Amino acid sequence: MQVTRIELPQMPQPVQDCLQRLRDAGGRGWVVGGAVRDLLQGGDPDDFDLASDLPPVQLAKILPNAEMRAAALGTCRTTIDGHELTVTTLRSESTYSDQRHPDEVKFVTDVAVDAQRRDFTVNALYYDPATSELLDPVNGHEDLQASVLRVIGTPLRRFQEDPLRLLRLVRFAASANLQIAPETAKAALACAGEVASVAAERVYAELTNAFTGPGRGRALGLLVDLGLADVLLPEISAMHGVEQPPLYHPEGDVLVHVKMVLDHVPADHPVLAWSAVLHDVGKPPTFRVAEDRIRFDGHDTLSAKMAEEILLRFKAPKALRQRVVDICLQHIRFAALPQMRPVRAERWLRDPDFPLHLAFHHADCMASHGKLEIHAFAERALRELQPLTAPLLLGKDVLAMGVEPGRQVGQLLKLVQAQLDDAGVAASREQALVLLRDAVDRLHQGPDDCTR
């Protein structure tokens, strides 16, 4: 086992306090996994996992607010000064019959044994801030310095144990800017079909992490290259090689564009990330070569429908799903914004999610023709919006005209507002009341399709 003395940036105080508690109890503790990897690459991690040679029963006694629901796996979650930490007892593992959990766990005191159950060499680095010692049982530091991502042990077996590791492979390769070792990549391709057995919620969480972190565009490309998209997102695989009109998309095919959009949306924003991934899924089915150029007629509407189906498949949260579908549906609407009637444009500008649409439009432009005139127009229009005035009509105005409380009250208000909007000029309350009286009279005369 390689042991190297190396000075890493000072750990957060809660991490230091937790390690001191382990030492005070006669044990040892190490920062392990992704935090060490990121620190060695010059990053600034905010999530720290710790390992210890103390058994779970002892961890429960010495760590504050100890939560031991995963004690069978040696895991203790603790909160120190508001900072949540996970401390796991060193362990060895047997086979994974359910492709998620080890059938048997044995607690050990040797980091070299613990390292064998971890997924990738660069994630099996143990650092002790008290001694500045980096323990490296599987040559992870050497791989990190060579920018290589390699599975610990036999790649085929490790991916078959828990196929979620296939998605973690993609995420780590992209986020840490590592090249996948040839034998690891070959095994991933061979095992790609195994990922179909992973629960939808786990897939969604891992993909979201990959799509919102560093190297997210590359992560999407790796999903395709390793055959994982064929299993999980065949709609994305279908984008590969689908040509686009060079005048509007000099960057290349649909998949190239989508990867670039994903890189241009802000990091750590799941709604914009999934919008980037899915906004053009309707292009392959609508591709046609017209007399003037390649066209994708109606791809926005189809993309929205397909995005809904895909996110339902992954059991994504409803709020995210609705916003992504809306962005997919309206992402080419910006082209018409400067020519919209003022009332219609203002209604969209006042949508609470319009800033999201605008941010996505910026990414979409930067990943294609690079022209931002419409984006600048929309920004200016948004800044110049006047504060909303009180509505011309309220529900009590409808009730005062003899309409019973219920759904028809809101329908009548919407009907009158639509008529005012269609007029395209500023209206007075008196004019609104006249329109309302006409609508109520028609309602009392008989069924009105407009209020159904």
C-alpha positions as a Markdown table, in Angstrom:
| # | Residue | x | y | z |
|---|---|---|---|---|
| 1 | Met | 0.0 | 0.0 | 0.0 |
| 2 | Gln | 1.3 | 3.4 | -1.0 |
| 3 | Val | 1.6 | 5.9 | 1.9 |
| 4 | Thr | 2.4 | 9.5 | 0.9 |
| 5 | Arg | 2.7 | 12.6 | 3.0 |
| 6 | Ile | 0.8 | 15.4 | 1.3 |
| 7 | Glu | -0.5 | 18.7 | 2.5 |
| 8 | Leu | -4.2 | 19.2 | 1.4 |
| 9 | Pro | -6.2 | 22.3 | 2.2 |
| 10 | Gln | -7.6 | 22.6 | 5.7 |
| 11 | Met | -10.7 | 20.5 | 6.3 |
| 12 | Pro | -13.9 | 22.2 | 7.5 |
| 13 | Gln | -14.0 | 22.5 | 11.3 |
| 14 | Pro | -16.8 | 20.0 | 11.7 |
| 15 | Val | -14.8 | 17.4 | 9.8 |
| 16 | Gln | -11.8 | 18.0 | 12.0 |
| 17 | Asp | -13.9 | 17.8 | 15.2 |
| 18 | Cys | -15.4 | 14.5 | 14.0 |
| 19 | Leu | -12.0 | 13.0 | 13.4 |
| 20 | Gln | -10.8 | 14.2 | 16.8 |
| 21 | Arg | -13.7 | 12.4 | 18.4 |
| 22 | Leu | -12.7 | 9.2 | 16.7 |
| 23 | Arg | -9.1 | 9.6 | 17.9 |
| 24 | Asp | -10.2 | 10.4 | 21.4 |
| 25 | Ala | -12.1 | 7.1 | 21.5 |
| 26 | Gly | -9.0 | 5.2 | 20.6 |
| 27 | Gly | -9.7 | 4.8 | 16.9 |
| 28 | Arg | -8.6 | 6.2 | 13.6 |
| 29 | Gly | -10.5 | 8.2 | 11.0 |
| 30 | Trp | -9.9 | 9.3 | 7.4 |
| 31 | Val | -11.5 | 11.5 | 4.9 |
| 32 | Val | -12.3 | 9.1 | 2.0 |
| 33 | Gly | -13.7 | 9.0 | -1.5 |
| 34 | Gly | -14.8 | 11.9 | -3.7 |
| 35 | Ala | -13.7 | 14.7 | -1.3 |
| 36 | Val | -10.1 | 13.4 | -1.4 |
| 37 | Arg | -10.2 | 13.0 | -5.1 |
| 38 | Asp | -11.5 | 16.6 | -5.6 |
| 39 | Leu | -9.0 | 18.1 | -3.2 |
| 40 | Leu | -6.1 | 16.4 | -5.0 |
| 41 | Gln | -7.4 | 17.9 | -8.2 |
| 42 | Gly | -7.6 | 21.4 | -6.7 |
| 43 | Gly | -11.3 | 21.4 | -6.1 |
| 44 | Asp | -13.4 | 22.7 | -3.2 |
| 45 | Pro | -15.7 | 19.9 | -2.1 |
| 46 | Asp | -18.6 | 20.6 | 0.2 |
| 47 | Asp | -19.5 | 16.9 | 0.9 |
| 48 | Phe | -17.2 | 14.9 | 3.1 |
| 49 | Asp | -17.4 | 11.2 | 3.8 |
| 50 | Leu | -15.3 | 9.7 | 6.6 |
| 51 | Ala | -14.1 | 6.1 | 7.3 |
| 52 | Ser | -13.1 | 4.7 | 10.7 |
| 53 | Asp | -11.8 | 1.5 | 12.2 |
| 54 | Leu | -14.3 | 1.8 | 15.1 |
| 55 | Pro | -17.3 | -0.5 | 15.0 |
| 56 | Pro | -20.8 | 1.0 | 14.5 |
| 57 | Val | -21.9 | 0.5 | 18.1 |
| 58 | Gln | -19.0 | 2.7 | 19.3 |
| 59 | Leu | -19.6 | 5.3 | 16.6 |
| 60 | Ala | -23.2 | 5.6 | 18.0 |
| 61 | Lys | -21.8 | 6.4 | 21.4 |
| 62 | Ile | -19.2 | 9.0 | 20.5 |
| 63 | Leu | -20.8 | 10.9 | 17.7 |
| 64 | Pro | -23.5 | 13.5 | 18.3 |
| 65 | Asn | -27.0 | 13.1 | 16.9 |
| 66 | Ala | -26.0 | 9.7 | 15.6 |
| 67 | Glu | -28.5 | 8.2 | 13.1 |
| 68 | Met | -27.9 | 4.5 | 12.8 |
| 69 | Arg | -30.5 | 3.3 | 10.3 |
| 70 | Ala | -27.8 | 1.8 | 8.1 |
| 71 | Ala | -25.8 | 0.4 | 11.0 |
| 72 | Ala | -25.8 | -3.1 | 9.4 |
| 73 | Leu | -23.6 | -1.6 | 6.7 |
| 74 | Gly | -21.4 | 0.2 | 9.2 |
| 75 | Thr | -22.8 | 3.6 | 8.4 |
| 76 | Cys | -23.4 | 6.4 | 11.0 |
| 77 | Arg | -24.8 | 9.8 | 10.1 |
| 78 | Thr | -23.9 | 12.6 | 12.4 |
| 79 | Thr | -24.5 | 16.3 | 12.6 |
| 80 | Ile | -21.8 | 18.6 | 14.0 |
| 81 | Asp | -22.3 | 22.3 | 14.1 |
| 82 | Gly | -25.0 | 22.0 | 11.5 |
| 83 | His | -22.8 | 20.1 | 9.2 |
| 84 | Glu | -24.0 | 16.6 | 8.2 |
| 85 | Leu | -21.3 | 13.9 | 7.9 |
| 86 | Thr | -21.3 | 10.2 | 7.1 |
| 87 | Val | -18.9 | 8.0 | 9.0 |
| 88 | Thr | -18.6 | 4.4 | 7.8 |
| 89 | Thr | -16.8 | 1.6 | 9.6 |
| 90 | Leu | -14.1 | -0.1 | 7.4 |
| 91 | Arg | -15.7 | -3.3 | 6.0 |
| 92 | Ser | -15.5 | -6.1 | 3.5 |
| 93 | Glu | -18.4 | -7.3 | 1.4 |
| 94 | Ser | -19.6 | -10.5 | -0.2 |
| 95 | Thr | -21.7 | -10.9 | -3.4 |
| 96 | Tyr | -24.6 | -8.6 | -4.4 |
| 97 | Ser | -27.6 | -10.9 | -5.0 |
| 98 | Asp | -30.1 | -8.0 | -5.4 |
| 99 | Gln | -27.6 | -5.9 | -7.5 |
| 100 | Arg | -27.6 | -3.2 | -4.8 |
| 101 | His | -26.7 | -4.4 | -1.3 |
| 102 | Pro | -24.0 | -6.8 | -0.3 |
| 103 | Asp | -25.3 | -10.2 | 1.0 |
| 104 | Glu | -22.8 | -10.1 | 3.9 |
| 105 | Val | -20.7 | -7.4 | 5.6 |
| 106 | Lys | -17.8 | -7.9 | 7.9 |
| 107 | Phe | -16.2 | -5.0 | 9.8 |
| 108 | Val | -12.4 | -4.8 | 9.6 |
| 109 | Thr | -9.6 | -2.5 | 10.6 |
| 110 | Asp | -7.5 | -2.5 | 7.5 |
| 111 | Val | -8.1 | 0.2 | 4.8 |
| 112 | Ala | -6.6 | -2.1 | 2.2 |
| 113 | Val | -9.4 | -4.6 | 2.8 |
| 114 | Asp | -12.1 | -1.8 | 2.8 |
| 115 | Ala | -10.7 | -0.4 | -0.5 |
| 116 | Gln | -11.5 | -3.7 | -2.3 |
| 117 | Arg | -15.2 | -3.1 | -2.0 |
| 118 | Arg | -15.1 | 0.4 | -3.4 |
| 119 | Asp | -15.9 | 1.1 | -7.1 |
| 120 | Phe | -13.0 | 3.1 | -8.7 |
| 121 | Thr | -9.4 | 3.4 | -7.7 |
| 122 | Val | -9.6 | 7.2 | -7.5 |
| 123 | Asn | -12.4 | 6.9 | -5.0 |
| 124 | Ala | -10.3 | 4.6 | -2.7 |
| 125 | Leu | -8.0 | 7.2 | -1.3 |
| 126 | Tyr | -7.9 | 7.7 | 2.5 |
| 127 | Tyr | -6.5 | 10.9 | 4.0 |
| 128 | Asp | -5.7 | 11.7 | 7.6 |
| 129 | Pro | -5.4 | 15.5 | 8.1 |
| 130 | Ala | -3.8 | 15.0 | 11.5 |
| 131 | Thr | -0.7 | 13.3 | 10.0 |
| 132 | Ser | -1.1 | 14.5 | 6.4 |
| 133 | Glu | -0.9 | 10.8 | 5.3 |
| 134 | Leu | -2.5 | 9.7 | 2.1 |
| 135 | Leu | -3.2 | 6.0 | 2.2 |
| 136 | Asp | -3.5 | 4.5 | -1.3 |
| 137 | Pro | -4.2 | 0.8 | -1.3 |
| 138 | Val | -5.1 | 0.4 | -5.1 |
| 139 | Asn | -2.9 | 3.0 | -6.8 |
| 140 | Gly | -5.7 | 5.6 | -7.1 |
| 141 | His | -3.4 | 8.5 | -6.7 |
| 142 | Glu | -1.3 | 7.3 | -9.7 |
| 143 | Asp | -4.5 | 6.9 | -11.8 |
| 144 | Leu | -5.6 | 10.4 | -10.8 |
| 145 | Gln | -2.3 | 11.9 | -11.8 |
| 146 | Ala | -2.6 | 10.1 | -15.1 |
| 147 | Ser | -6.3 | 11.2 | -15.4 |
| 148 | Val | -7.5 | 7.6 | -15.7 |
| 149 | Leu | -10.7 | 6.2 | -14.3 |
| 150 | Arg | -10.4 | 2.5 | -13.5 |
| 151 | Val | -12.6 | -0.1 | -11.7 |
| 152 | Ile | -11.2 | -1.8 | -8.7 |
| 153 | Gly | -11.0 | -5.6 | -9.3 |
| 154 | Thr | -12.7 | -7.2 | -12.3 |
| 155 | Pro | -14.7 | -4.6 | -14.2 |
| 156 | Leu | -17.4 | -7.1 | -15.5 |
| 157 | Arg | -18.0 | -8.4 | -12.0 |
| 158 | Arg | -18.1 | -5.0 | -10.4 |
| 159 | Phe | -20.6 | -3.7 | -12.8 |
| 160 | Gln | -22.8 | -6.8 | -12.5 |
| 161 | Glu | -22.7 | -6.5 | -8.7 |
| 162 | Asp | -24.4 | -3.1 | -8.9 |
| 163 | Pro | -25.2 | -1.7 | -12.4 |
| 164 | Leu | -25.6 | 1.8 | -11.0 |
| 165 | Arg | -21.8 | 1.9 | -11.1 |
| 166 | Leu | -22.2 | 2.2 | -14.8 |
| 167 | Leu | -23.8 | 5.6 | -14.4 |
| 168 | Arg | -21.3 | 6.5 | -11.7 |
| 169 | Leu | -18.6 | 5.7 | -14.2 |
| 170 | Val | -20.1 | 8.3 | -16.6 |
| 171 | Arg | -20.5 | 10.9 | -13.9 |
| 172 | Phe | -17.0 | 10.6 | -12.4 |
| 173 | Ala | -15.3 | 10.5 | -15.8 |
| 174 | Ala | -17.1 | 13.7 | -16.8 |
| 175 | Ser | -17.0 | 15.6 | -13.6 |
| 176 | Ala | -13.3 | 14.8 | -12.7 |
| 177 | Asn | -12.2 | 15.0 | -16.4 |
| 178 | Leu | -10.8 | 11.5 | -16.5 |
| 179 | Gln | -10.3 | 9.1 | -19.4 |
| 180 | Ile | -11.9 | 5.7 | -18.8 |
| 181 | Ala | -9.4 | 2.9 | -18.8 |
| 182 | Pro | -9.8 | 0.6 | -21.9 |
| 183 | Glu | -10.7 | -2.5 | -20.0 |
| 184 | Thr | -13.2 | -0.6 | -17.9 |
| 185 | Ala | -14.8 | 1.0 | -21.0 |
| 186 | Lys | -15.0 | -2.5 | -22.7 |
| 187 | Ala | -16.7 | -4.0 | -19.6 |
| 188 | Ala | -19.2 | -1.0 | -19.5 |
| 189 | Leu | -20.2 | -1.6 | -23.1 |
| 190 | Ala | -20.6 | -5.3 | -22.5 |
| 191 | Cys | -22.7 | -4.7 | -19.3 |
| 192 | Ala | -24.8 | -1.8 | -20.6 |
| 193 | Gly | -28.0 | -3.8 | -20.7 |
| 194 | Glu | -27.7 | -4.5 | -16.9 |
| 195 | Val | -28.6 | -0.9 | -16.2 |
| 196 | Ala | -32.2 | -1.7 | -17.1 |
| 197 | Ser | -32.5 | -3.4 | -13.7 |
| 198 | Val | -31.8 | -0.3 | -11.7 |
| 199 | Ala | -34.8 | 1.4 | -10.0 |
| 200 | Ala | -36.1 | 4.4 | -11.9 |
| 201 | Glu | -35.6 | 6.7 | -8.9 |
| 202 | Arg | -31.9 | 5.7 | -8.6 |
| 203 | Val | -31.4 | 6.2 | -12.3 |
| 204 | Tyr | -33.1 | 9.7 | -12.2 |
| 205 | Ala | -31.0 | 10.8 | -9.2 |
| 206 | Glu | -27.7 | 9.6 | -10.8 |
| 207 | Leu | -28.5 | 11.2 | -14.2 |
| 208 | Thr | -29.5 | 14.4 | -12.6 |
| 209 | Asn | -26.2 | 14.5 | -10.7 |
| 210 | Ala | -24.3 | 13.9 | -14.0 |
| 211 | Phe | -26.4 | 16.5 | -15.9 |
| 212 | Thr | -25.9 | 19.3 | -13.3 |
| 213 | Gly | -22.2 | 18.9 | -12.5 |
| 214 | Pro | -19.0 | 19.7 | -14.3 |
| 215 | Gly | -18.5 | 18.1 | -17.7 |
| 216 | Arg | -22.2 | 17.5 | -18.1 |
| 217 | Gly | -22.2 | 17.7 | -21.9 |
| 218 | Arg | -19.5 | 15.1 | -22.0 |
| 219 | Ala | -21.5 | 13.0 | -19.5 |
| 220 | Leu | -24.4 | 12.9 | -22.0 |
| 221 | Gly | -22.0 | 11.9 | -24.8 |
| 222 | Leu | -20.5 | 9.1 | -22.7 |
| 223 | Leu | -24.0 | 7.7 | -22.0 |
| 224 | Val | -24.4 | 7.3 | -25.8 |
| 225 | Asp | -20.9 | 6.1 | -26.4 |
| 226 | Leu | -21.1 | 3.4 | -23.8 |
| 227 | Gly | -24.5 | 2.1 | -24.9 |
| 228 | Leu | -26.3 | 3.2 | -21.8 |
| 229 | Ala | -28.5 | 5.7 | -23.6 |
| 230 | Asp | -29.7 | 2.9 | -25.8 |
| 231 | Val | -31.1 | 1.3 | -22.7 |
| 232 | Leu | -32.2 | 4.3 | -20.6 |
| 233 | Leu | -32.7 | 7.2 | -23.1 |
| 234 | Pro | -33.0 | 5.7 | -26.7 |
| 235 | Glu | -34.6 | 9.1 | -27.6 |
| 236 | Ile | -31.1 | 10.7 | -27.0 |
| 237 | Ser | -29.3 | 8.0 | -29.0 |
| 238 | Ala | -31.6 | 8.7 | -31.9 |
| 239 | Met | -30.1 | 12.3 | -32.1 |
| 240 | His | -26.7 | 11.0 | -33.1 |
| 241 | Gly | -26.0 | 11.8 | -36.8 |
| 242 | Val | -29.3 | 13.7 | -37.3 |
| 243 | Glu | -28.2 | 16.7 | -39.5 |
| 244 | Gln | -29.3 | 20.2 | -38.9 |
| 245 | Pro | -29.4 | 23.3 | -41.2 |
| 246 | Pro | -25.9 | 24.7 | -41.1 |
| 247 | Leu | -27.1 | 28.3 | -41.2 |
| 248 | Tyr | -28.8 | 27.9 | -37.8 |
| 249 | His | -26.7 | 25.1 | -36.5 |
| 250 | Pro | -23.1 | 25.3 | -37.6 |
| 251 | Glu | -22.1 | 23.3 | -34.6 |
| 252 | Gly | -23.2 | 19.9 | -36.0 |
| 253 | Asp | -25.8 | 17.3 | -35.5 |
| 254 | Val | -28.6 | 17.3 | -33.0 |
| 255 | Leu | -26.7 | 15.4 | -30.3 |
| 256 | Val | -23.7 | 17.8 | -30.6 |
| 257 | His | -26.1 | 20.7 | -30.2 |
| 258 | Val | -27.8 | 19.2 | -27.1 |
| 259 | Lys | -24.5 | 18.4 | -25.4 |
| 260 | Met | -23.4 | 22.0 | -26.0 |
| 261 | Val | -26.7 | 23.4 | -24.6 |
| 262 | Leu | -26.2 | 21.2 | -21.5 |
| 263 | Asp | -22.8 | 22.8 | -21.1 |
| 264 | His | -24.2 | 26.3 | -21.4 |
| 265 | Val | -27.0 | 26.1 | -18.9 |
| 266 | Pro | -26.1 | 27.0 | -15.3 |
| 267 | Ala | -24.6 | 24.2 | -13.2 |
| 268 | Asp | -26.7 | 22.7 | -10.4 |
| 269 | His | -30.0 | 23.5 | -12.0 |
| 270 | Pro | -32.0 | 20.3 | -12.6 |
| 271 | Val | -34.9 | 22.0 | -14.5 |
| 272 | Leu | -32.6 | 23.7 | -17.0 |
| 273 | Ala | -30.4 | 20.6 | -17.3 |
| 274 | Trp | -33.2 | 18.3 | -18.1 |
| 275 | Ser | -34.7 | 20.9 | -20.5 |
| 276 | Ala | -31.3 | 21.0 | -22.3 |
| 277 | Val | -31.3 | 17.2 | -22.6 |
| 278 | Leu | -34.9 | 16.9 | -23.8 |
| 279 | His | -35.8 | 20.1 | -25.7 |
| 280 | Asp | -34.9 | 18.6 | -29.1 |
| 281 | Val | -35.9 | 14.9 | -28.6 |
| 282 | Gly | -38.7 | 15.6 | -31.2 |
| 283 | Lys | -36.2 | 16.4 | -33.9 |
| 284 | Pro | -35.3 | 12.9 | -35.1 |
| 285 | Pro | -38.9 | 11.9 | -35.7 |
| 286 | Thr | -39.7 | 15.2 | -37.5 |
| 287 | Phe | -36.6 | 15.4 | -39.7 |
| 288 | Arg | -37.3 | 16.2 | -43.3 |
| 289 | Val | -35.3 | 17.8 | -46.2 |
| 290 | Ala | -37.5 | 20.6 | -47.6 |
| 291 | Glu | -36.7 | 22.5 | -50.8 |
| 292 | Asp | -35.0 | 25.3 | -48.9 |
| 293 | Arg | -33.4 | 23.5 | -46.0 |
| 294 | Ile | -33.6 | 20.7 | -43.4 |
| 295 | Arg | -36.7 | 21.2 | -41.3 |
| 296 | Phe | -38.2 | 19.8 | -38.0 |
| 297 | Asp | -41.8 | 20.9 | -38.3 |
| 298 | Gly | -43.6 | 20.7 | -34.9 |
| 299 | His | -40.6 | 19.3 | -33.1 |
| 300 | Asp | -41.3 | 21.7 | -30.1 |
| 301 | Thr | -44.7 | 20.2 | -29.5 |
| 302 | Leu | -43.5 | 16.6 | -30.0 |
| 303 | Ser | -40.4 | 17.3 | -27.7 |
| 304 | Ala | -42.7 | 18.5 | -25.0 |
| 305 | Lys | -44.8 | 15.3 | -25.3 |
| 306 | Met | -41.8 | 13.0 | -25.3 |
| 307 | Ala | -40.2 | 14.9 | -22.4 |
| 308 | Glu | -43.3 | 14.3 | -20.3 |
| 309 | Glu | -43.2 | 10.5 | -21.1 |
| 310 | Ile | -39.5 | 10.3 | -20.4 |
| 311 | Leu | -39.7 | 12.1 | -17.1 |
| 312 | Leu | -42.7 | 10.0 | -16.1 |
| 313 | Arg | -40.6 | 6.9 | -16.9 |
| 314 | Phe | -37.9 | 8.1 | -14.5 |
| 315 | Lys | -40.5 | 9.1 | -11.8 |
| 316 | Ala | -39.2 | 12.6 | -11.8 |
| 317 | Pro | -40.8 | 15.1 | -9.4 |
| 318 | Lys | -44.0 | 16.6 | -10.8 |
| 319 | Ala | -42.9 | 20.2 | -10.4 |
| 320 | Leu | -39.7 | 19.6 | -12.4 |
| 321 | Arg | -41.6 | 17.7 | -15.0 |
| 322 | Gln | -44.1 | 20.4 | -15.6 |
| 323 | Arg | -41.5 | 23.2 | -16.0 |
| 324 | Val | -39.3 | 21.1 | -18.3 |
| 325 | Val | -42.2 | 20.3 | -20.5 |
| 326 | Asp | -43.1 | 24.0 | -20.7 |
| 327 | Ile | -39.6 | 25.0 | -21.6 |
| 328 | Cys | -39.5 | 22.3 | -24.3 |
| 329 | Leu | -42.9 | 23.5 | -25.7 |
| 330 | Gln | -41.9 | 27.1 | -25.8 |
| 331 | His | -38.2 | 27.1 | -26.6 |
| 332 | Ile | -38.6 | 28.3 | -30.2 |
| 333 | Arg | -41.3 | 30.8 | -29.3 |
| 334 | Phe | -38.6 | 33.4 | -28.7 |
| 335 | Ala | -38.2 | 34.0 | -32.4 |
| 336 | Ala | -41.7 | 35.5 | -32.5 |
| 337 | Leu | -41.3 | 37.6 | -29.4 |
| 338 | Pro | -40.3 | 40.9 | -31.1 |
| 339 | Gln | -43.4 | 40.7 | -33.4 |
| 340 | Met | -45.9 | 39.7 | -30.7 |
| 341 | Arg | -48.7 | 42.0 | -29.9 |
| 342 | Pro | -47.8 | 43.9 | -26.7 |
| 343 | Val | -50.5 | 42.4 | -24.6 |
| 344 | Arg | -49.6 | 38.8 | -25.5 |
| 345 | Ala | -45.9 | 39.5 | -25.1 |
| 346 | Glu | -46.5 | 41.1 | -21.7 |
| 347 | Arg | -48.5 | 38.1 | -20.5 |
| 348 | Trp | -45.5 | 35.8 | -21.3 |
| 349 | Leu | -43.0 | 38.2 | -19.8 |
| 350 | Arg | -44.9 | 38.2 | -16.6 |
| 351 | Asp | -45.0 | 34.4 | -16.3 |
| 352 | Pro | -43.1 | 33.6 | -13.1 |
| 353 | Asp | -41.0 | 31.1 | -15.0 |
| 354 | Phe | -40.0 | 33.5 | -17.8 |
| 355 | Pro | -36.5 | 34.0 | -16.4 |
| 356 | Leu | -36.0 | 30.3 | -16.8 |
| 357 | His | -37.2 | 30.4 | -20.4 |
| 358 | Leu | -34.8 | 33.3 | -21.0 |
| 359 | Ala | -31.8 | 31.5 | -19.4 |
| 360 | Phe | -32.6 | 28.5 | -21.6 |
| 361 | His | -32.9 | 30.6 | -24.7 |
| 362 | His | -29.4 | 32.1 | -24.0 |
| 363 | Ala | -27.9 | 28.6 | -23.7 |
| 364 | Asp | -29.7 | 27.4 | -26.8 |
| 365 | Cys | -28.4 | 30.3 | -28.9 |
| 366 | Met | -24.8 | 30.0 | -27.5 |
| 367 | Ala | -24.9 | 26.3 | -28.6 |
| 368 | Ser | -25.9 | 27.1 | -32.1 |
| 369 | His | -25.7 | 30.3 | -34.2 |
| 370 | Gly | -24.5 | 32.5 | -31.2 |
| 371 | Lys | -26.9 | 35.4 | -32.1 |
| 372 | Leu | -28.3 | 37.1 | -29.0 |
| 373 | Glu | -30.4 | 39.9 | -30.4 |
| 374 | Ile | -33.7 | 38.4 | -29.4 |
| 375 | His | -32.2 | 37.6 | -26.0 |
| 376 | Ala | -31.2 | 41.2 | -25.5 |
| 377 | Phe | -34.7 | 42.3 | -26.7 |
| 378 | Ala | -36.3 | 40.0 | -24.1 |
| 379 | Glu | -34.0 | 41.2 | -21.3 |
| 380 | Arg | -34.8 | 44.8 | -22.1 |
| 381 | Ala | -38.5 | 44.2 | -22.3 |
| 382 | Leu | -38.4 | 42.4 | -19.0 |
| 383 | Arg | -36.6 | 45.3 | -17.3 |
| 384 | Glu | -39.1 | 47.8 | -18.7 |
| 385 | Leu | -42.2 | 46.1 | -17.5 |
| 386 | Gln | -44.3 | 48.4 | -15.4 |
| 387 | Pro | -45.6 | 47.2 | -12.0 |
| 388 | Leu | -48.9 | 45.4 | -12.2 |
| 389 | Thr | -51.9 | 47.4 | -11.5 |
| 390 | Ala | -55.0 | 46.1 | -9.7 |
| 391 | Pro | -57.2 | 43.9 | -12.0 |
| 392 | Leu | -60.1 | 45.6 | -13.6 |
| 393 | Leu | -62.5 | 42.9 | -12.4 |
| 394 | Leu | -62.8 | 40.7 | -9.4 |
| 395 | Gly | -64.8 | 37.7 | -8.4 |
| 396 | Lys | -67.2 | 39.9 | -6.4 |
| 397 | Asp | -68.1 | 41.8 | -9.6 |
| 398 | Val | -69.3 | 38.5 | -11.1 |
| 399 | Leu | -71.3 | 37.6 | -8.0 |
| 400 | Ala | -72.9 | 41.0 | -7.9 |
| 401 | Met | -74.4 | 40.2 | -11.3 |
| 402 | Gly | -76.3 | 37.2 | -10.0 |
| 403 | Val | -73.9 | 34.4 | -10.9 |
| 404 | Glu | -73.7 | 31.7 | -8.3 |
| 405 | Pro | -70.3 | 31.0 | -6.6 |
| 406 | Gly | -68.4 | 28.2 | -8.4 |
| 407 | Arg | -66.3 | 27.5 | -11.4 |
| 408 | Gln | -68.2 | 29.8 | -13.7 |
| 409 | Val | -67.0 | 32.8 | -11.8 |
| 410 | Gly | -63.4 | 32.2 | -12.8 |
| 411 | Gln | -64.4 | 31.2 | -16.4 |
| 412 | Leu | -66.2 | 34.5 | -16.9 |
| 413 | Leu | -63.3 | 36.5 | -15.6 |
| 414 | Lys | -61.0 | 34.7 | -18.0 |
| 415 | Leu | -63.4 | 35.2 | -20.9 |
| 416 | Val | -63.6 | 39.0 | -20.3 |
| 417 | Gln | -59.8 | 39.2 | -19.9 |
| 418 | Ala | -59.3 | 37.4 | -23.2 |
| 419 | Gln | -61.6 | 39.8 | -24.9 |
| 420 | Leu | -59.7 | 42.8 | -23.5 |
| 421 | Asp | -56.4 | 41.3 | -24.5 |
| 422 | Asp | -57.7 | 40.7 | -28.1 |
| 423 | Ala | -58.7 | 44.3 | -28.3 |
| 424 | Gly | -55.0 | 45.2 | -27.9 |
| 425 | Val | -55.6 | 48.5 | -26.2 |
| 426 | Ala | -55.8 | 49.7 | -22.6 |
| 427 | Ala | -59.3 | 49.3 | -21.3 |
| 428 | Ser | -61.2 | 51.0 | -18.4 |
| 429 | Arg | -63.1 | 49.3 | -15.6 |
| 430 | Glu | -66.3 | 50.6 | -17.1 |
| 431 | Gln | -65.5 | 48.8 | -20.4 |
| 432 | Ala | -64.7 | 45.6 | -18.6 |
| 433 | Leu | -67.9 | 45.8 | -16.7 |
| 434 | Val | -69.9 | 46.2 | -19.9 |
| 435 | Leu | -68.2 | 43.1 | -21.4 |
| 436 | Leu | -68.8 | 41.2 | -18.2 |
| 437 | Arg | -72.5 | 42.1 | -18.2 |
| 438 | Asp | -72.8 | 40.9 | -21.9 |
| 439 | Ala | -71.1 | 37.6 | -20.9 |
| 440 | Val | -73.4 | 37.1 | -17.9 |
| 441 | Asp | -76.5 | 37.8 | -20.0 |
| 442 | Arg | -75.4 | 35.2 | -22.6 |
| 443 | Leu | -74.9 | 32.8 | -19.7 |
| 444 | His | -78.4 | 33.3 | -18.4 |
| 445 | Gln | -79.9 | 33.0 | -21.9 |
| 446 | Gly | -78.4 | 29.5 | -22.4 |
| 447 | Pro | -75.2 | 27.4 | -22.6 |
| 448 | Asp | -72.2 | 29.3 | -23.8 |
| 449 | Asp | -69.3 | 27.4 | -25.2 |
| 450 | Cys | -66.9 | 30.0 | -24.0 |
| 451 | Thr | -67.6 | 29.3 | -20.4 |
| 452 | Arg | -67.7 | 25.5 | -20.4 |
